[in-house]
Amino acid sequence: MENNLTYRQSIGFMMIDSKKRVFLGKRCWPKDSPYRFQMPQGGIEEGETPEQALWREMHEEIGLNSDQVEILAESQQWLTYELPKNMRTSIDGNKQKWFLLYFKGNSKDFVFTNEKRPEFCGARWVAPKKVPYLVIPFKRRVYRQVLNEFKPIIDAFEPISSPQP
């Protein structure tokens, strides 16, 4: 509980490729939303560590396994955002631990159909500075925090290989 609100503990991950572009999943729903892109995220289940939740969510949402990525960093703090009042159910928002990942695979590695109701039906890779403008407005503040924290790591990162997503 923060600010008398109930936050779900969850993880999010920013994944970059060899060109330092950021992966954004294209949400399958709602189809009429102008903001269908987001970085993958999901709840931490009882008994899971944030890293265990990362691996599970990554496989469920985009079909990747731990051998296809490398963890470059983990956020120093838990970051929060509030859901709009009309989207709240039993929670008011998310309290998230964020990870920065390097994607070592290629585009055929992605599988968006691991869940009965897939979250993502496509993706795009974008320059980090474009990310906040492509996501739903209530997530922009936390995305900017993630970008600011991971920017020095991304700027200094030099991939060993150069796969083409």
N, C-alpha and C positions, 0 to 999 in steps of 0.2 A: 504494500500500500504506500502510495506517495500522493500527497495533496488530497487525501481522502478519496482517492480513486483506486480502482482495482485493476492492476496490470497483470497480464499473462506473461510469464517468463517464456522467452522465445529466442531464437537465433536468426541472424540474417547473414548473407554472405555476398561480398563484392568479388566477382571473379574477373580477372583480366587475362587477355591473350598475349601473344608475343609482340603485338603492336601496341600494347598497353591500353587497348580498348576494353570497355566494361560490358559484360553480359547483362542484358535485360530480357527477362522472359515476357512473352506476350500472353497476358491472361485470356483465357477462353471466354470469360464472362465478367461483367456484363458486356455483351457485344456492342451496345450502343454508347459505351463510355469513351470519351476522347483520351482517357488516361489508362490504357490497358497494359502499359509496361511497368515492370518493377523488378528489383533484385529479389531472388528467392529468399524466402523466410519461412519459419514455422515454429510451432510450440515445442517446448521441452517437455517430454513426458516424465511422469514420476519415476525417479531412480536414474534418469539420464543425466550425464554431464552435458555442458554446452557442446563439446566436441562430438560426443556420441549423437546428439540431436542434429548437428551439422551433417554428419555422414548419412543418417537416415533420411533427413529432409532432402538432401541433394539427390539421393537415389530415387526417392518417391517422386519428386517434382520434375527432375530433368534427366534421370536415368544414369547419372555418372557415379563412379565408384572412387574410392580414395586413391587408387593408383593412377587416376587420370588427372589429378590435381595435386598441387603442393600448397600447404598452408604457409603464407608469407607473414601474416600478422594476425593478432587478435586485439580487439578494441580494449583499451585500458579500463574503460568504464562501461556500465550498463547504460544504454541509451533508451529513452522513452518517447513514445508519441501517443497522443490521444486519438481515438476514433471519433468521427462526427457523431453527435447524439443520436441521429437516426440509424446508425450502424451498430450501436451498442446492444449487447445482449447481457451475458453474465460478466463481461469485462468492459472496462472503459478505454483500454489501450494495450499496448505491448511494451514490455521492458526487455530489451534485446542486447545480447552479446553478439558482436559482429566479427566476422572473419574476412580476411583478404586472402584470396586464393589465386594461384596461377594455373590456368588450364593448359595441360600438356597434350591434349588429344586433338581431334579434328571434328568437324561438324557432324559426321555420321555417328559419333559416339552418343549424341543426345537422343533420349527416348522420353517423349512427353506423355506416354500412355501407361505408366506404371500404376496409376491410381484409377479407381472406378470412375471418379469424376475428375479428370485431369485439370490441374490448375493452369498449365501453360499449353498453348497450341502452336507456339512458334517463338522466335527470339530474334534479337538483333544485337550487334556489337556497336557501341558508340564511344566517342571521346568522353572522358570523365566529366568535362565541363558541361556536357549536354544532359547528363543524367537527371538533374533536378527539374528540368523543363519537360521531361517526358513522363513523369510520374504524377500520381494523384496528389493534389496540393497538400493534404494533411500529412503526407510522409516527407515532404521536401526538407523540413528542418532537420530531421534525423539523417536524411541522405546527405545533406551538406556537412553535418558533423562527421559522418563516416568518411566522406571525401576529404575533408580537411585533415582528419587523423591519418588516413592512409596515403595521402598525396606524397609526402617525402619518401615513403617506401616505394611507391609506384615510380616516382621520378628516378630513383636510384637503381631500380630493378633492371637487370640485364639477363634475359632468358638465355639458357644454354643452347636450346634448340629453337627452331622457328616453325612450329606447326601452323597450318592454315585452317582456321575454323570456317 
